[in-house]
């Protein structure tokens, strides 16, 4: 098994240098997070009519986004 550099290498009597890299990933999903917060607030406050309305709105928005993406994909092929 190859050495991953996660511990000291005692075979040569000394410590081995370790390098650490930091990777940060971010996604542009703020709209979806806000939609889920609105939905959560409706559930928390037991506003069932608002919940039905917001879920219908989200379903419509997601369908439109998918349609736009599919349209863009077919334009580039």
Secondary structure in CASP SS format (residue, H / E / C, confidence):
PFRMAT SS
TARGET T0000
AUTHOR 0000-0000-0000
METHOD secondary structure of the structure
MODEL  1
X C 1.00
X C 1.00
X C 1.00
X C 1.00
X C 1.00
X C 1.00
X C 1.00
X C 1.00
X C 1.00
X H 1.00
X H 1.00
X H 1.00
X C 1.00
X C 1.00
X C 1.00
X C 1.00
X C 1.00
X C 1.00
X C 1.00
X C 1.00
X C 1.00
X C 1.00
X C 1.00
X C 1.00
X C 1.00
X C 1.00
X C 1.00
X C 1.00
X C 1.00
X H 1.00
X H 1.00
X H 1.00
X H 1.00
X H 1.00
X H 1.00
X H 1.00
X H 1.00
X H 1.00
X H 1.00
X H 1.00
X H 1.00
X H 1.00
X H 1.00
X H 1.00
X C 1.00
X C 1.00
X C 1.00
X H 1.00
X H 1.00
X H 1.00
X H 1.00
X H 1.00
X H 1.00
X H 1.00
X H 1.00
X H 1.00
X H 1.00
X H 1.00
X H 1.00
X H 1.00
X H 1.00
X H 1.00
X H 1.00
X H 1.00
X H 1.00
X H 1.00
X H 1.00
X H 1.00
X H 1.00
X H 1.00
X H 1.00
X H 1.00
X H 1.00
X H 1.00
X H 1.00
X H 1.00
X C 1.00
END
